[in-house]
Amino acid sequence: MKFDAIIFDFDGVILDSVGIKTFAFGELVRVHGAEAVAKMQAYHEAKGGISRFVKFEWFYREVLGREIDASESQVLGERFTQLAFSGVMAAPFITGAEYCLEQHANLCPLFVASGTPQSELDQILTGRSLSRFFKEAFGSPRTKSQIISDILTRYGFVPEQVVFVGDAISDYRAARETGLQFIGIAGESSVFPPGTTTLRDLTKLNDAISAKS
């Protein structure tokens, strides 16, 4: 393998935790009715990989018809953590993730770029004994493009020699904006443009990376 580094998204790439967060978003807005729940969950699934606070803003503006204020956003964020955190801590790994991290951590630096708030991401990585695999791990409020650009600048990596592994179209766009190679984690219906390298899980990540080198 000839790449300088691999950057991973987290939910849906390392842990099988996307469904847990979909449920949590629905519970957050259940007071507004079943239609609101459906809209919030659909938006979350369509906009995977971006900050939950951006999703709160969208829900208030597009569904409730007003802007969310800072205190409301903070309360929703705290409630979301209460709903989702224990589930994420218990979530199974994406198939092949543990072996993949063990293998690649000895070959090149690994990073995380996640939409999860930084403090929460740190707790999850520590609690799941995953910090040891990663050179650094970054969450929101920075966007993934900002995180990637920071990693490239500070470590002097050539963008074409870094791979981003993600499961959302926002991950694909962040990789394209910053010049990275991209590998998508996708089920039977891929959200990525035709021609994108995709895998169902991480069992064959090494083969996919080797094919790009």
Kinemage of the C-alpha trace (Angstrom):
@kinemage 1
@onewidth
@group {chain A} dominant
@subgroup {mainchain}
@vectorlist {calphas} color= white
{ca met a 1} P 0.000 0.000 0.000
{ca lys a 2} L 1.485 3.333 -1.084
{ca phe a 3} L -0.908 5.904 0.385
{ca asp a 4} L 0.323 8.371 2.995
{ca ala a 5} L -2.784 8.268 5.221
{ca ile a 6} L -6.380 7.082 5.500
{ca ile a 7} L -9.157 9.270 6.897
{ca phe a 8} L -12.323 7.531 8.094
{ca asp a 9} L -15.782 8.805 8.754
{ca phe a 10} L -17.099 7.163 11.922
{ca asp a 11} L -20.824 6.322 12.065
{ca gly a 12} L -21.618 3.764 9.401
{ca val a 13} L -17.939 3.235 8.591
{ca ile a 14} L -16.329 2.126 11.859
{ca leu a 15} L -19.440 1.497 13.978
{ca asp a 16} L -22.844 0.339 12.750
{ca ser a 17} L -24.504 3.257 14.520
{ca val a 18} L -26.431 5.116 11.811
{ca gly a 19} L -29.747 3.472 12.757
{ca ile a 20} L -29.272 4.437 16.388
{ca lys a 21} L -28.964 8.082 15.442
{ca thr a 22} L -31.910 7.887 13.040
{ca phe a 23} L -34.048 6.685 15.942
{ca ala a 24} L -32.709 9.442 18.209
{ca phe a 25} L -33.573 12.176 15.689
{ca gly a 26} L -37.099 10.827 15.478
{ca glu a 27} L -37.531 10.764 19.243
{ca leu a 28} L -36.276 14.340 19.513
{ca val a 29} L -39.092 15.722 17.382
{ca arg a 30} L -41.862 13.223 18.206
{ca val a 31} L -43.738 15.933 20.099
{ca his a 32} L -44.394 17.590 16.724
{ca gly a 33} L -46.163 14.537 15.293
{ca ala a 34} L -45.529 11.547 13.054
{ca glu a 35} L -45.048 13.615 9.893
{ca ala a 36} L -42.357 15.695 11.596
{ca val a 37} L -40.621 12.502 12.730
{ca ala a 38} L -40.629 11.137 9.188
{ca lys a 39} L -39.237 14.383 7.757
{ca met a 40} L -36.497 14.645 10.364
{ca gln a 41} L -35.401 11.050 9.921
{ca ala a 42} L -35.460 11.297 6.132
{ca tyr a 43} L -33.359 14.454 6.224
{ca his a 44} L -30.863 12.850 8.582
{ca glu a 45} L -30.499 9.832 6.318
{ca ala a 46} L -30.126 12.011 3.215
{ca lys a 47} L -27.595 14.299 4.896
{ca gly a 48} L -25.432 11.766 6.682
{ca gly a 49} L -22.066 12.966 7.894
{ca ile a 50} L -22.987 16.553 8.720
{ca ser a 51} L -23.377 18.063 12.177
{ca arg a 52} L -26.577 17.334 14.088
{ca phe a 53} L -26.851 21.052 14.800
{ca val a 54} L -27.138 21.795 11.077
{ca lys a 55} L -29.971 19.251 10.987
{ca phe a 56} L -31.706 20.945 13.913
{ca glu a 57} L -31.498 24.250 12.045
{ca trp a 58} L -33.045 22.683 8.962
{ca phe a 59} L -35.897 21.121 10.950
{ca tyr a 60} L -36.850 24.353 12.665
{ca arg a 61} L -36.641 26.401 9.471
{ca glu a 62} L -38.243 23.991 7.007
{ca val a 63} L -40.666 22.032 9.214
{ca leu a 64} L -41.525 24.386 12.065
{ca gly a 65} L -41.225 27.551 9.984
{ca arg a 66} L -38.893 29.519 12.228
{ca glu a 67} L -35.222 29.817 13.107
{ca ile a 68} L -33.832 27.894 16.051
{ca asp a 69} L -32.098 29.924 18.762
{ca ala a 70} L -28.868 28.973 20.510
{ca ser a 71} L -30.498 27.755 23.724
{ca glu a 72} L -32.947 25.515 21.842
{ca ser a 73} L -30.111 24.068 19.801
{ca gln a 74} L -28.101 23.353 22.937
{ca val a 75} L -31.039 21.592 24.615
{ca leu a 76} L -31.671 19.465 21.546
{ca gly a 77} L -27.982 18.575 21.379
{ca glu a 78} L -27.971 17.457 25.009
{ca arg a 79} L -31.135 15.407 24.546
{ca phe a 80} L -29.746 13.831 21.396
{ca thr a 81} L -26.617 12.750 23.262
{ca gln a 82} L -28.748 11.204 26.012
{ca leu a 83} L -30.783 9.291 23.439
{ca ala a 84} L -27.916 8.099 21.261
{ca phe a 85} L -24.748 7.857 23.343
{ca ser a 86} L -25.378 4.555 25.136
{ca gly a 87} L -26.526 2.991 21.871
{ca val a 88} L -23.395 4.072 20.053
{ca met a 89} L -21.230 2.793 22.878
{ca ala a 90} L -22.849 -0.630 22.450
{ca ala a 91} L -23.109 -0.588 18.649
{ca pro a 92} L -21.437 -3.427 16.735
{ca phe a 93} L -18.513 -2.755 14.466
{ca ile a 94} L -19.023 -2.580 10.736
{ca thr a 95} L -17.926 -5.965 9.406
{ca gly a 96} L -14.168 -6.032 9.054
{ca ala a 97} L -13.601 -2.752 10.901
{ca glu a 98} L -11.578 -4.084 13.830
{ca tyr a 99} L -9.287 -6.155 11.636
{ca cys a 100} L -8.969 -3.292 9.163
{ca leu a 101} L -7.859 -0.849 11.858
{ca glu a 102} L -5.403 -3.338 13.350
{ca gln a 103} L -3.918 -3.961 9.911
{ca his a 104} L -3.714 -0.430 8.577
{ca ala a 105} L -2.596 1.295 11.798
{ca asn a 106} L 0.768 -0.396 11.255
{ca leu a 107} L 1.000 0.714 7.625
{ca cys a 108} L 0.157 4.430 7.653
{ca pro a 109} L -1.371 7.137 9.867
{ca leu a 110} L -5.135 6.823 10.367
{ca phe a 111} L -7.489 9.717 11.143
{ca val a 112} L -11.174 10.244 11.895
{ca ala a 113} L -13.257 13.066 10.394
{ca ser a 114} L -16.759 12.877 11.854
{ca gly a 115} L -19.886 14.980 12.165
{ca thr a 116} L -20.160 13.964 15.830
{ca pro a 117} L -19.291 16.756 18.294
{ca gln a 118} L -15.633 16.634 19.286
{ca ser a 119} L -16.094 15.951 23.010
{ca glu a 120} L -18.570 13.140 22.334
{ca leu a 121} L -16.334 11.608 19.678
{ca asp a 122} L -13.421 11.613 22.124
{ca gln a 123} L -15.533 9.811 24.741
{ca ile a 124} L -16.666 7.169 22.266
{ca leu a 125} L -13.175 6.499 20.942
{ca thr a 126} L -11.796 6.199 24.462
{ca gly a 127} L -14.708 4.118 25.730
{ca arg a 128} L -14.501 1.718 22.792
{ca ser a 129} L -10.669 1.517 23.038
{ca leu a 130} L -10.298 2.889 19.523
{ca ser a 131} L -8.095 5.926 20.180
{ca arg a 132} L -4.972 3.774 19.879
{ca phe a 133} L -5.583 3.249 16.181
{ca phe a 134} L -5.782 6.908 15.182
{ca lys a 135} L -3.151 9.589 14.876
{ca glu a 136} L -5.892 12.168 15.502
{ca ala a 137} L -9.685 12.241 15.485
{ca phe a 138} L -11.799 15.290 14.713
{ca gly a 139} L -15.508 16.060 14.978
{ca ser a 140} L -17.827 19.034 14.616
{ca pro a 141} L -18.226 21.983 14.657
{ca arg a 142} L -15.658 21.990 11.845
{ca thr a 143} L -16.819 20.597 8.526
{ca lys a 144} L -15.095 17.574 7.040
{ca ser a 145} L -13.537 19.698 4.309
{ca gln a 146} L -12.036 21.948 6.992
{ca ile a 147} L -10.799 18.935 8.967
{ca ile a 148} L -9.221 17.357 5.890
{ca ser a 149} L -7.555 20.611 4.842
{ca asp a 150} L -6.092 20.984 8.335
{ca ile a 151} L -4.702 17.434 8.285
{ca leu a 152} L -3.163 17.949 4.845
{ca thr a 153} L -1.560 21.230 5.868
{ca arg a 154} L -0.146 20.150 9.217
{ca tyr a 155} L 1.203 16.786 8.050
{ca gly a 156} L 2.291 17.855 4.584
{ca phe a 157} L 0.375 15.083 2.840
{ca val a 158} L -0.178 15.212 -0.912
{ca pro a 159} L -3.985 15.087 -1.342
{ca glu a 160} L -3.876 12.415 -4.064
{ca gln a 161} L -1.955 10.185 -1.646
{ca val a 162} L -4.656 10.237 1.032
{ca val a 163} L -7.822 8.107 1.000
{ca phe a 164} L -11.110 9.136 2.603
{ca val a 165} L -13.495 6.302 3.532
{ca gly a 166} L -17.087 7.427 4.076
{ca asp a 167} L -20.706 6.345 3.760
{ca ala a 168} L -22.439 9.636 2.899
{ca ile a 169} L -22.544 11.906 -0.114
{ca ser a 170} L -21.185 14.690 2.118
{ca asp a 171} L -18.091 12.519 2.642
{ca tyr a 172} L -17.687 12.098 -1.115
{ca arg a 173} L -18.012 15.852 -1.660
{ca ala a 174} L -15.500 16.653 1.093
{ca ala a 175} L -12.994 14.291 -0.513
{ca arg a 176} L -13.528 15.823 -3.938
{ca glu a 177} L -13.265 19.386 -2.600
{ca thr a 178} L -9.910 18.621 -0.999
{ca gly a 179} L -8.473 16.419 -3.746
{ca leu a 180} L -8.507 13.114 -1.840
{ca gln a 181} L -9.086 9.640 -3.193
{ca phe a 182} L -12.454 8.263 -2.041
{ca ile a 183} L -13.900 4.867 -1.161
{ca gly a 184} L -17.580 4.661 -0.289
{ca ile a 185} L -19.266 2.260 2.097
{ca ala a 186} L -22.629 1.504 0.509
{ca gly a 187} L -25.427 -1.036 0.572
{ca glu a 188} L -27.359 -2.271 -2.433
{ca ser a 189} L -28.442 1.276 -3.348
{ca ser a 190} L -25.393 3.512 -3.479
{ca val a 191} L -25.729 7.261 -2.943
{ca phe a 192} L -22.479 7.866 -4.824
{ca pro a 193} L -22.013 8.844 -8.481
{ca pro a 194} L -21.436 6.066 -11.036
{ca gly a 195} L -17.819 4.970 -11.143
{ca thr a 196} L -17.190 5.581 -7.436
{ca thr a 197} L -15.284 2.774 -5.726
{ca thr a 198} L -17.687 1.278 -3.175
{ca leu a 199} L -17.605 -1.558 -0.651
{ca arg a 200} L -20.334 -3.133 1.458
{ca asp a 201} L -18.054 -3.141 4.528
{ca leu a 202} L -14.362 -2.968 5.418
{ca thr a 203} L -13.387 -6.577 4.784
{ca lys a 204} L -11.890 -5.754 1.378
{ca leu a 205} L -10.643 -2.235 2.056
{ca asn a 206} L -7.031 -3.246 1.533
{ca asp a 207} L -7.839 -4.625 -1.923
{ca ala a 208} L -9.701 -1.427 -2.847
{ca ile a 209} L -6.831 0.749 -1.658
{ca ser a 210} L -4.268 -1.384 -3.484
{ca ala a 211} L -6.276 -1.026 -6.691
{ca lys a 212} L -6.021 2.772 -6.386
{ca ser a 213} L -2.275 2.856 -5.720
